[in-house]
Amino acid sequence: MSICPKNKSSKARRDSRRANWKMAPMNFVRCPKCNALMLSHRMCKNCGTYNKKEILSMD
Ligand SMILES: [Zn+2]
């Protein structure tokens, strides 16, 4: 059994709920190793490190 809405939401109610859906801007930070711009909480695409550890070896 899963939850099931008892009444249909009106278009106004549905659309006003979705009016608050906004894209958050990408959070760029500088890599501590190579100083390149990278996304936070993601591996650096330039040198392949995450949290000061090498995940991918870049030649
Ligand atoms: Zn890097």
N, CA, C, O and the ligand as a Tripos MOL2 file, in Angstrom:
@<TRIPOS>MOLECULE
protein
  237   235    60     0     0
PROTEIN
NO_CHARGES

@<TRIPOS>ATOM
      1 N           0.8440   -1.2090    0.0000 N.3       1 MET1
      2 CA          0.0000    0.0000    0.0000 C.3       1 MET1
      3 C           0.8710    1.2470    0.0000 C.2       1 MET1
      4 O           1.8020    1.3940    0.7920 O.2       1 MET1
      5 N           0.5430    2.0940   -0.8790 N.am      2 SER2
      6 CA          1.2660    3.3630   -0.9200 C.3       2 SER2
      7 C           0.2810    4.5040   -0.7760 C.2       2 SER2
      8 O          -0.9310    4.3240   -0.8840 O.2       2 SER2
      9 N           0.8320    5.6860   -0.5270 N.am      3 ILE3
     10 CA         -0.0440    6.8380   -0.3240 C.3       3 ILE3
     11 C          -0.7500    7.1930   -1.6280 C.2       3 ILE3
     12 O          -0.1920    7.0350   -2.7140 O.2       3 ILE3
     13 N          -1.9620    7.6650   -1.5060 N.am      4 CYS4
     14 CA         -2.7570    8.0040   -2.6700 C.3       4 CYS4
     15 C          -3.5540    9.2710   -2.3640 C.2       4 CYS4
     16 O          -4.2540    9.3210   -1.3530 O.2       4 CYS4
     17 N          -3.4630   10.2880   -3.2080 N.am      5 PRO5
     18 CA         -4.1960   11.5150   -2.9040 C.3       5 PRO5
     19 C          -5.7040   11.2980   -2.9820 C.2       5 PRO5
     20 O          -6.2040   10.6730   -3.9170 O.2       5 PRO5
     21 N          -6.4100   11.8150   -2.0030 N.am      6 LYS6
     22 CA         -7.8610   11.6200   -1.9400 C.3       6 LYS6
     23 C          -8.5850   12.5050   -2.9410 C.2       6 LYS6
     24 O          -9.5820   12.1040   -3.5420 O.2       6 LYS6
     25 N          -8.0590   13.7320   -3.1110 N.am      7 ASN7
     26 CA         -8.7080   14.6560   -4.0370 C.3       7 ASN7
     27 C          -7.7060   15.1470   -5.0670 C.2       7 ASN7
     28 O          -6.5090   15.2490   -4.8020 O.2       7 ASN7
     29 N          -8.2190   15.4430   -6.2330 N.am      8 LYS8
     30 CA         -7.3620   15.9730   -7.2910 C.3       8 LYS8
     31 C          -6.9630   17.4090   -6.9600 C.2       8 LYS8
     32 O          -7.8030   18.2270   -6.5830 O.2       8 LYS8
     33 N          -5.6470   17.7100   -7.1080 N.am      9 SER9
     34 CA         -5.1920   19.0830   -6.8960 C.3       9 SER9
     35 C          -5.5800   19.9190   -8.1040 C.2       9 SER9
     36 O          -5.4550   19.4800   -9.2470 O.2       9 SER9
     37 N          -6.0440   21.1130   -7.8400 N.am     10 SER10
     38 CA         -6.4050   22.0080   -8.9410 C.3      10 SER10
     39 C          -5.1600   22.4700   -9.6690 C.2      10 SER10
     40 O          -4.0540   22.3730   -9.1380 O.2      10 SER10
     41 N          -5.3320   22.9690  -10.8750 N.am     11 LYS11
     42 CA         -4.1960   23.4560  -11.6570 C.3      11 LYS11
     43 C          -3.4970   24.6010  -10.9400 C.2      11 LYS11
     44 O          -2.2720   24.7180  -10.9870 O.2      11 LYS11
     45 N          -4.2840   25.4490  -10.2750 N.am     12 ALA12
     46 CA         -3.6970   26.5930   -9.5670 C.3      12 ALA12
     47 C          -2.8520   26.1170   -8.3910 C.2      12 ALA12
     48 O          -1.7670   26.6440   -8.1430 O.2      12 ALA12
     49 N          -3.3560   25.1180   -7.6690 N.am     13 ARG13
     50 CA         -2.6210   24.6000   -6.5120 C.3      13 ARG13
     51 C          -1.3550   23.8830   -6.9740 C.2      13 ARG13
     52 O          -0.2850   24.0610   -6.3920 O.2      13 ARG13
     53 N          -1.4820   23.0850   -8.0080 N.am     14 ARG14
     54 CA         -0.3240   22.3650   -8.5630 C.3      14 ARG14
     55 C           0.7340   23.3500   -9.0670 C.2      14 ARG14
     56 O           1.9200   23.2130   -8.7670 O.2      14 ARG14
     57 N           0.2850   24.3400   -9.8340 N.am     15 ASP15
     58 CA          1.2390   25.2760  -10.4400 C.3      15 ASP15
     59 C           1.8630   26.2000   -9.4060 C.2      15 ASP15
     60 O           3.0260   26.5830   -9.5360 O.2      15 ASP15
     61 N           1.0910   26.5630   -8.3700 N.am     16 SER16
     62 CA          1.6830   27.4220   -7.3440 C.3      16 SER16
     63 C           2.7110   26.6490   -6.5220 C.2      16 SER16
     64 O           3.6720   27.2320   -6.0210 O.2      16 SER16
     65 N           2.5120   25.3440   -6.3830 N.am     17 ARG17
     66 CA          3.5130   24.5240   -5.6910 C.3      17 ARG17
     67 C           4.7820   24.4650   -6.5320 C.2      17 ARG17
     68 O           5.8870   24.5690   -5.9980 O.2      17 ARG17
     69 N           4.6310   24.2990   -7.8440 N.am     18 ARG18
     70 CA          5.7990   24.1870   -8.7290 C.3      18 ARG18
     71 C           6.4620   25.5300   -9.0030 C.2      18 ARG18
     72 O           7.5510   25.5750   -9.5750 O.2      18 ARG18
     73 N           5.8260   26.6120   -8.6040 N.am     19 ALA19
     74 CA          6.4180   27.9320   -8.8280 C.3      19 ALA19
     75 C           7.6680   28.1240   -7.9930 C.2      19 ALA19
     76 O           8.4810   28.9980   -8.2940 O.2      19 ALA19
     77 N           7.8400   27.3120   -6.9350 N.am     20 ASN20
     78 CA          9.0240   27.4390   -6.0900 C.3      20 ASN20
     79 C          10.1640   26.5320   -6.5310 C.2      20 ASN20
     80 O          11.2240   26.5260   -5.9040 O.2      20 ASN20
     81 N           9.9610   25.7550   -7.6160 N.am     21 TRP21
     82 CA         11.0350   24.8940   -8.1040 C.3      21 TRP21
     83 C          12.0160   25.7530   -8.8740 C.2      21 TRP21
     84 O          11.6960   26.2490   -9.9550 O.2      21 TRP21
     85 N          13.1820   25.9300   -8.3400 N.am     22 LYS22
     86 CA         14.1910   26.7530   -9.0180 C.3      22 LYS22
     87 C          15.4900   25.9640   -9.0830 C.2      22 LYS22
     88 O          15.8130   25.1860   -8.1850 O.2      22 LYS22
     89 N          16.2120   26.1780  -10.1450 N.am     23 MET23
     90 CA         17.5150   25.5560  -10.2780 C.3      23 MET23
     91 C          18.5080   26.3180   -9.4130 C.2      23 MET23
     92 O          18.5900   27.5450   -9.4680 O.2      23 MET23
     93 N          19.2630   25.5670   -8.6130 N.am     24 ALA24
     94 CA         20.3240   26.2030   -7.8250 C.3      24 ALA24
     95 C          21.5360   26.4260   -8.7290 C.2      24 ALA24
     96 O          21.8390   25.5740   -9.5650 O.2      24 ALA24
     97 N          22.2320   27.5530   -8.5790 N.am     25 PRO25
     98 CA         23.4130   27.7750   -9.4120 C.3      25 PRO25
     99 C          24.5080   26.7820   -9.0610 C.2      25 PRO25
    100 O          24.6210   26.3490   -7.9140 O.2      25 PRO25
    101 N          25.3120   26.4240  -10.0530 N.am     26 MET26
    102 CA         26.3890   25.4700   -9.8440 C.3      26 MET26
    103 C          27.4150   26.0550   -8.8790 C.2      26 MET26
    104 O          27.8050   27.2170   -8.9920 O.2      26 MET26
    105 N          27.8410   25.2320   -7.9330 N.am     27 ASN27
    106 CA         28.7400   25.6980   -6.8750 C.3      27 ASN27
    107 C          30.1900   25.3670   -7.2590 C.2      27 ASN27
    108 O          30.6780   24.2650   -7.0060 O.2      27 ASN27
    109 N          30.8620   26.3460   -7.8730 N.am     28 PHE28
    110 CA         32.2430   26.1440   -8.2910 C.3      28 PHE28
    111 C          33.2030   26.5480   -7.1790 C.2      28 PHE28
    112 O          33.0400   27.5900   -6.5440 O.2      28 PHE28
    113 N          34.1960   25.7140   -6.9580 N.am     29 VAL29
    114 CA         35.2600   26.0280   -5.9910 C.3      29 VAL29
    115 C          36.6030   25.7720   -6.6790 C.2      29 VAL29
    116 O          36.6680   25.1320   -7.7280 O.2      29 VAL29
    117 N          37.6680   26.2860   -6.0650 N.am     30 ARG30
    118 CA         39.0100   26.0630   -6.6010 C.3      30 ARG30
    119 C          39.5630   24.7420   -6.0630 C.2      30 ARG30
    120 O          39.4240   24.4380   -4.8780 O.2      30 ARG30
    121 N          40.1800   23.9730   -6.9300 N.am     31 CYS31
    122 CA         40.8140   22.7250   -6.5130 C.3      31 CYS31
    123 C          42.0260   23.0440   -5.6290 C.2      31 CYS31
    124 O          42.8520   23.8740   -6.0080 O.2      31 CYS31
    125 N          42.1490   22.4000   -4.4540 N.am     32 PRO32
    126 CA         43.3070   22.6940   -3.5930 C.3      32 PRO32
    127 C          44.6310   22.2220   -4.1860 C.2      32 PRO32
    128 O          45.6910   22.7090   -3.7940 O.2      32 PRO32
    129 N          44.5830   21.2900   -5.1160 N.am     33 LYS33
    130 CA         45.8230   20.7580   -5.6820 C.3      33 LYS33
    131 C          46.2650   21.5430   -6.9130 C.2      33 LYS33
    132 O          47.3990   22.0170   -6.9810 O.2      33 LYS33
    133 N          45.3500   21.6820   -7.9020 N.am     34 CYS34
    134 CA         45.7740   22.2990   -9.1630 C.3      34 CYS34
    135 C          45.1650   23.6860   -9.3640 C.2      34 CYS34
    136 O          45.4450   24.3390  -10.3700 O.2      34 CYS34
    137 N          44.3370   24.1440   -8.4250 N.am     35 ASN35
    138 CA         43.7560   25.4930   -8.4370 C.3      35 ASN35
    139 C          42.7890   25.7300   -9.6040 C.2      35 ASN35
    140 O          42.4630   26.8770   -9.9090 O.2      35 ASN35
    141 N          42.3390   24.6760  -10.2440 N.am     36 ALA36
    142 CA         41.3720   24.8250  -11.3320 C.3      36 ALA36
    143 C          39.9610   24.8960  -10.7510 C.2      36 ALA36
    144 O          39.7080   24.3940   -9.6560 O.2      36 ALA36
    145 N          39.0520   25.5190  -11.4860 N.am     37 LEU37
    146 CA         37.6570   25.5780  -11.0430 C.3      37 LEU37
    147 C          37.0340   24.1960  -11.1770 C.2      37 LEU37
    148 O          37.1740   23.5360  -12.2070 O.2      37 LEU37
    149 N          36.3500   23.7710  -10.1330 N.am     38 MET38
    150 CA         35.6740   22.4740  -10.1830 C.3      38 MET38
    151 C          34.4000   22.5580   -9.3550 C.2      38 MET38
    152 O          34.2090   23.4950   -8.5800 O.2      38 MET38
    153 N          33.5420   21.5770   -9.5270 N.am     39 LEU39
    154 CA         32.3050   21.5320   -8.7560 C.3      39 LEU39
    155 C          32.6020   20.9630   -7.3690 C.2      39 LEU39
    156 O          33.3470   19.9910   -7.2370 O.2      39 LEU39
    157 N          32.0160   21.5720   -6.3410 N.am     40 SER40
    158 CA         32.2430   21.0760   -4.9940 C.3      40 SER40
    159 C          31.5620   19.7210   -4.8050 C.2      40 SER40
    160 O          30.5400   19.4440   -5.4320 O.2      40 SER40
    161 N          32.1140   18.9000   -3.9620 N.am     41 HIS41
    162 CA         31.6600   17.5310   -3.6900 C.3      41 HIS41
    163 C          31.7510   16.6380   -4.9150 C.2      41 HIS41
    164 O          31.0640   15.6220   -5.0180 O.2      41 HIS41
    165 N          32.6180   17.0390   -5.8470 N.am     42 ARG42
    166 CA         32.8780   16.2000   -7.0090 C.3      42 ARG42
    167 C          34.3750   16.1470   -7.2590 C.2      42 ARG42
    168 O          35.1270   17.0360   -6.8620 O.2      42 ARG42
    169 N          34.7850   15.0710   -7.9330 N.am     43 MET43
    170 CA         36.1940   14.9240   -8.2650 C.3      43 MET43
    171 C          36.6350   16.0410   -9.2020 C.2      43 MET43
    172 O          35.8730   16.4730  -10.0670 O.2      43 MET43
    173 N          37.8810   16.5080   -9.0230 N.am     44 CYS44
    174 CA         38.4240   17.5170   -9.9180 C.3      44 CYS44
    175 C          38.6850   16.8810  -11.2730 C.2      44 CYS44
    176 O          39.3710   15.8630  -11.3710 O.2      44 CYS44
    177 N          38.1270   17.4930  -12.3270 N.am     45 LYS45
    178 CA         38.2880   16.9180  -13.6640 C.3      45 LYS45
    179 C          39.6700   17.1920  -14.2290 C.2      45 LYS45
    180 O          40.0980   16.5370  -15.1800 O.2      45 LYS45
    181 N          40.3700   18.1610  -13.6460 N.am     46 ASN46
    182 CA         41.6880   18.5280  -14.1750 C.3      46 ASN46
    183 C          42.7670   17.5730  -13.6830 C.2      46 ASN46
    184 O          43.5890   17.1110  -14.4750 O.2      46 ASN46
    185 N          42.7780   17.2680  -12.3810 N.am     47 CYS47
    186 CA         43.8490   16.4230  -11.8420 C.3      47 CYS47
    187 C          43.3240   15.0990  -11.2910 C.2      47 CYS47
    188 O          44.1170   14.2550  -10.8740 O.2      47 CYS47
    189 N          42.0160   14.9010  -11.2800 N.am     48 GLY48
    190 CA         41.4660   13.6090  -10.8790 C.3      48 GLY48
    191 C          41.5490   13.3020   -9.3970 C.2      48 GLY48
    192 O          41.6380   12.1370   -9.0100 O.2      48 GLY48
    193 N          41.5200   14.3520   -8.5460 N.am     49 THR49
    194 CA         41.5750   14.0970   -7.1150 C.3      49 THR49
    195 C          40.2480   14.4690   -6.4680 C.2      49 THR49
    196 O          39.4960   15.2980   -6.9810 O.2      49 THR49
    197 N          39.9850   13.8460   -5.3470 N.am     50 TYR50
    198 CA         38.8540   14.2320   -4.5080 C.3      50 TYR50
    199 C          39.2790   14.0750   -3.0660 C.2      50 TYR50
    200 O          39.8010   13.0280   -2.6830 O.2      50 TYR50
    201 N          39.0640   15.0950   -2.2640 N.am     51 ASN51
    202 CA         39.4310   15.1030   -0.8380 C.3      51 ASN51
    203 C          40.9160   14.7760   -0.6700 C.2      51 ASN51
    204 O          41.2910   13.9650    0.1780 O.2      51 ASN51
    205 N          41.7560   15.4170   -1.4890 N.am     52 LYS52
    206 CA         43.2250   15.3080   -1.4790 C.3      52 LYS52
    207 C          43.7200   13.9020   -1.8060 C.2      52 LYS52
    208 O          44.8970   13.6030   -1.6030 O.2      52 LYS52
    209 N          42.8420   13.0380   -2.3080 N.am     53 LYS53
    210 CA         43.2820   11.7080   -2.6980 C.3      53 LYS53
    211 C          43.0930   11.5480   -4.2020 C.2      53 LYS53
    212 O          42.1150   12.0390   -4.7650 O.2      53 LYS53
    213 N          44.0190   10.8690   -4.8410 N.am     54 GLU54
    214 CA         43.9050   10.6750   -6.2800 C.3      54 GLU54
    215 C          42.9380    9.5440   -6.5880 C.2      54 GLU54
    216 O          43.1360    8.4060   -6.1640 O.2      54 GLU54
    217 N          41.8920    9.8750   -7.3300 N.am     55 ILE55
    218 CA         40.8890    8.8700   -7.6930 C.3      55 ILE55
    219 C          41.2370    8.3280   -9.0760 C.2      55 ILE55
    220 O          41.2520    7.1170   -9.2960 O.2      55 ILE55
    221 N          41.5150    9.2400   -9.9990 N.am     56 LEU56
    222 CA         41.8930    8.8630  -11.3610 C.3      56 LEU56
    223 C          43.3050    9.3560  -11.6170 C.2      56 LEU56
    224 O          43.6660   10.4580  -11.2050 O.2      56 LEU56
    225 N          44.1050    8.5460  -12.2920 N.am     57 SER57
    226 CA         45.4520    9.0110  -12.6410 C.3      57 SER57
    227 C          45.3920    9.7180  -13.9850 C.2      57 SER57
    228 O          44.9840    9.1370  -14.9910 O.2      57 SER57
    229 N          45.8040   10.9770  -13.9870 N.am     58 MET58
    230 CA         45.8170   11.7840  -15.2060 C.3      58 MET58
    231 C          47.2580   11.8820  -15.6850 C.2      58 MET58
    232 O          48.1570   12.1800  -14.8990 O.2      58 MET58
    233 N          47.4800   11.6350  -16.9650 N.am     59 ASP59
    234 CA         48.8460   11.7170  -17.5010 C.3      59 ASP59
    235 C          49.1880   13.1010  -18.0110 C.2      59 ASP59
    236 O          50.2990   13.3250  -18.4910 O.2      59 ASP59
    237 ZN         42.5880   19.5600   -9.3960 Zn       60 ZN60
@<TRIPOS>BOND
     1     1     2 1
     2     2     3 1
     3     3     4 2
     4     3     5 am
     5     5     6 1
     6     6     7 1
     7     7     8 2
     8     7     9 am
     9     9    10 1
    10    10    11 1
    11    11    12 2
    12    11    13 am
    13    13    14 1
    14    14    15 1
    15    15    16 2
    16    15    17 am
    17    17    18 1
    18    18    19 1
    19    19    20 2
    20    19    21 am
    21    21    22 1
    22    22    23 1
    23    23    24 2
    24    23    25 am
    25    25    26 1
    26    26    27 1
    27    27    28 2
    28    27    29 am
    29    29    30 1
    30    30    31 1
    31    31    32 2
    32    31    33 am
    33    33    34 1
    34    34    35 1
    35    35    36 2
    36    35    37 am
    37    37    38 1
    38    38    39 1
    39    39    40 2
    40    39    41 am
    41    41    42 1
    42    42    43 1
    43    43    44 2
    44    43    45 am
    45    45    46 1
    46    46    47 1
    47    47    48 2
    48    47    49 am
    49    49    50 1
    50    50    51 1
    51    51    52 2
    52    51    53 am
    53    53    54 1
    54    54    55 1
    55    55    56 2
    56    55    57 am
    57    57    58 1
    58    58    59 1
    59    59    60 2
    60    59    61 am
    61    61    62 1
    62    62    63 1
    63    63    64 2
    64    63    65 am
    65    65    66 1
    66    66    67 1
    67    67    68 2
    68    67    69 am
    69    69    70 1
    70    70    71 1
    71    71    72 2
    72    71    73 am
    73    73    74 1
    74    74    75 1
    75    75    76 2
    76    75    77 am
    77    77    78 1
    78    78    79 1
    79    79    80 2
    80    79    81 am
    81    81    82 1
    82    82    83 1
    83    83    84 2
    84    83    85 am
    85    85    86 1
    86    86    87 1
    87    87    88 2
    88    87    89 am
    89    89    90 1
    90    90    91 1
    91    91    92 2
    92    91    93 am
    93    93    94 1
    94    94    95 1
    95    95    96 2
    96    95    97 am
    97    97    98 1
    98    98    99 1
    99    99   100 2
   100    99   101 am
   101   101   102 1
   102   102   103 1
   103   103   104 2
   104   103   105 am
   105   105   106 1
   106   106   107 1
   107   107   108 2
   108   107   109 am
   109   109   110 1
   110   110   111 1
   111   111   112 2
   112   111   113 am
   113   113   114 1
   114   114   115 1
   115   115   116 2
   116   115   117 am
   117   117   118 1
   118   118   119 1
   119   119   120 2
   120   119   121 am
   121   121   122 1
   122   122   123 1
   123   123   124 2
   124   123   125 am
   125   125   126 1
   126   126   127 1
   127   127   128 2
   128   127   129 am
   129   129   130 1
   130   130   131 1
   131   131   132 2
   132   131   133 am
   133   133   134 1
   134   134   135 1
   135   135   136 2
   136   135   137 am
   137   137   138 1
   138   138   139 1
   139   139   140 2
   140   139   141 am
   141   141   142 1
   142   142   143 1
   143   143   144 2
   144   143   145 am
   145   145   146 1
   146   146   147 1
   147   147   148 2
   148   147   149 am
   149   149   150 1
   150   150   151 1
   151   151   152 2
   152   151   153 am
   153   153   154 1
   154   154   155 1
   155   155   156 2
   156   155   157 am
   157   157   158 1
   158   158   159 1
   159   159   160 2
   160   159   161 am
   161   161   162 1
   162   162   163 1
   163   163   164 2
   164   163   165 am
   165   165   166 1
   166   166   167 1
   167   167   168 2
   168   167   169 am
   169   169   170 1
   170   170   171 1
   171   171   172 2
   172   171   173 am
   173   173   174 1
   174   174   175 1
   175   175   176 2
   176   175   177 am
   177   177   178 1
   178   178   179 1
   179   179   180 2
   180   179   181 am
   181   181   182 1
   182   182   183 1
   183   183   184 2
   184   183   185 am
   185   185   186 1
   186   186   187 1
   187   187   188 2
   188   187   189 am
   189   189   190 1
   190   190   191 1
   191   191   192 2
   192   191   193 am
   193   193   194 1
   194   194   195 1
   195   195   196 2
   196   195   197 am
   197   197   198 1
   198   198   199 1
   199   199   200 2
   200   199   201 am
   201   201   202 1
   202   202   203 1
   203   203   204 2
   204   203   205 am
   205   205   206 1
   206   206   207 1
   207   207   208 2
   208   207   209 am
   209   209   210 1
   210   210   211 1
   211   211   212 2
   212   211   213 am
   213   213   214 1
   214   214   215 1
   215   215   216 2
   216   215   217 am
   217   217   218 1
   218   218   219 1
   219   219   220 2
   220   219   221 am
   221   221   222 1
   222   222   223 1
   223   223   224 2
   224   223   225 am
   225   225   226 1
   226   226   227 1
   227   227   228 2
   228   227   229 am
   229   229   230 1
   230   230   231 1
   231   231   232 2
   232   231   233 am
   233   233   234 1
   234   234   235 1
   235   235   236 2
@<TRIPOS>SUBSTRUCTURE
     1 MET1         2 RESIDUE 1 A MET
     2 SER2         6 RESIDUE 1 A SER
     3 ILE3        10 RESIDUE 1 A ILE
     4 CYS4        14 RESIDUE 1 A CYS
     5 PRO5        18 RESIDUE 1 A PRO
     6 LYS6        22 RESIDUE 1 A LYS
     7 ASN7        26 RESIDUE 1 A ASN
     8 LYS8        30 RESIDUE 1 A LYS
     9 SER9        34 RESIDUE 1 A SER
    10 SER10       38 RESIDUE 1 A SER
    11 LYS11       42 RESIDUE 1 A LYS
    12 ALA12       46 RESIDUE 1 A ALA
    13 ARG13       50 RESIDUE 1 A ARG
    14 ARG14       54 RESIDUE 1 A ARG
    15 ASP15       58 RESIDUE 1 A ASP
    16 SER16       62 RESIDUE 1 A SER
    17 ARG17       66 RESIDUE 1 A ARG
    18 ARG18       70 RESIDUE 1 A ARG
    19 ALA19       74 RESIDUE 1 A ALA
    20 ASN20       78 RESIDUE 1 A ASN
    21 TRP21       82 RESIDUE 1 A TRP
    22 LYS22       86 RESIDUE 1 A LYS
    23 MET23       90 RESIDUE 1 A MET
    24 ALA24       94 RESIDUE 1 A ALA
    25 PRO25       98 RESIDUE 1 A PRO
    26 MET26      102 RESIDUE 1 A MET
    27 ASN27      106 RESIDUE 1 A ASN
    28 PHE28      110 RESIDUE 1 A PHE
    29 VAL29      114 RESIDUE 1 A VAL
    30 ARG30      118 RESIDUE 1 A ARG
    31 CYS31      122 RESIDUE 1 A CYS
    32 PRO32      126 RESIDUE 1 A PRO
    33 LYS33      130 RESIDUE 1 A LYS
    34 CYS34      134 RESIDUE 1 A CYS
    35 ASN35      138 RESIDUE 1 A ASN
    36 ALA36      142 RESIDUE 1 A ALA
    37 LEU37      146 RESIDUE 1 A LEU
    38 MET38      150 RESIDUE 1 A MET
    39 LEU39      154 RESIDUE 1 A LEU
    40 SER40      158 RESIDUE 1 A SER
    41 HIS41      162 RESIDUE 1 A HIS
    42 ARG42      166 RESIDUE 1 A ARG
    43 MET43      170 RESIDUE 1 A MET
    44 CYS44      174 RESIDUE 1 A CYS
    45 LYS45      178 RESIDUE 1 A LYS
    46 ASN46      182 RESIDUE 1 A ASN
    47 CYS47      186 RESIDUE 1 A CYS
    48 GLY48      190 RESIDUE 1 A GLY
    49 THR49      194 RESIDUE 1 A THR
    50 TYR50      198 RESIDUE 1 A TYR
    51 ASN51      202 RESIDUE 1 A ASN
    52 LYS52      206 RESIDUE 1 A LYS
    53 LYS53      210 RESIDUE 1 A LYS
    54 GLU54      214 RESIDUE 1 A GLU
    55 ILE55      218 RESIDUE 1 A ILE
    56 LEU56      222 RESIDUE 1 A LEU
    57 SER57      226 RESIDUE 1 A SER
    58 MET58      230 RESIDUE 1 A MET
    59 ASP59      234 RESIDUE 1 A ASP
    60 ZN60       237 GROUP 0 **** ****
